[in-house]
Amino acid sequence: MAAETENRKAEHLKIAAEGEVQFKGKTTGFEKVGFKGVDLEYRALPEIDKKDVRLETEFLGKRFKAPLMVEAITGGVKEAKKINKDIAKACEALGLGMGLGSQRAMIEFPELKETYFVRDVAPNIFLAGNLGVTELGKCSLEEIEKALEEVKADALAIHINAAQAALQPEKETNFRGRLKEIEKLVQGLKKPVYVKEVGHGIGFETAKALAETGVKAIDVGGAGGTS
Ligand SMILES: Cc1cc2nc3c(=O)[nH]c(=O)nc-3n(C[C@H](O)[C@H](O)[C@H](O)COP(=O)(O)O)c2cc1C
């Protein structure tokens, strides 16, 4: 069955590289209420020396040179090995963070785990491990801890993908009770946990419910961060 997982992951990469994947009609919504756009006022006399502008920041215990990270993309397929290492090298050089793709494949098929290994080329970056929320009930806490140790991750990103799962025949579509599972994981896991979506963002009500579980952060990216 490793082959089926690998095929699906290879297909994701191919579609992202070659397909028409950009949002076409996604906007900020300002035009619906009569705005043509937003211009930020230019401060002609800024009363600051550019040398004092610092983009460095800290996130979940790691230093970033700028508040940016490359989102979770891949792992668990042959091509992922080079892609992950290339992304990691760039992040190490620029001082940015990186997310690994879902580690389900390496938990199920240990022979795929090296496609996620990047610490040899990126010893210092913030690195997030990754699992789908629907995997939480299927993996033990020990399996999750082990998967994070093996890739030397600093934190675990839990992805939610209800809309995507509804369209992909092999995906788990039961999202009942997942908030409780996140809460249980947050309490049990040694590393910090944060939550993300896979392309549709996270709205106010969901963010509020997630904040109450004790997750350390919520990644609202989706359509370029419009959420
Ligand atoms: C090819 C591809 C594979 C992805 N794989 C994962 C994944 O394994 N785990 C995950 O959490 N998100 C995955 N994502 C979602 C991204 O991490 C990110 O959340 C998404 O692109 C939305 O952010 P954006 O609109 O700012 O691009 C994937 C996205 C793409 C395009």
The ligand as an ORCA input file, in Angstrom:
! r2SCAN-3c Opt
* xyz 0 1
  C       1.264     20.158     -3.095
  C       0.793     20.523     -1.733
  C       0.915     19.597     -0.711
  C       0.522     19.919      0.588
  N       0.683     19.005      1.588
  C       0.362     19.333      2.858
  C       0.598     18.420      3.935
  O       1.089     17.302      3.762
  N       0.268     18.813      5.189
  C      -0.293     20.046      5.443
  O      -0.549     20.377      6.596
  N      -0.542     20.919      4.435
  C      -0.228     20.600      3.171
  N      -0.446     21.509      2.148
  C      -1.099     22.810      2.463
  C      -0.091     23.939      2.713
  O       0.766     23.639      3.790
  C      -0.818     25.286      3.036
  O      -1.566     25.132      4.212
  C      -1.735     25.694      1.893
  O      -0.984     25.808      0.697
  C      -2.500     27.019      2.190
  O      -1.676     28.130      2.322
  P      -1.579     29.298      1.207
  O      -2.950     29.575      0.730
  O      -0.960     30.418      1.959
  O      -0.739     28.723      0.109
  C      -0.051     21.199      0.849
  C      -0.182     22.135     -0.191
  C       0.222     21.806     -1.465
  C       0.063     22.839     -2.533
*
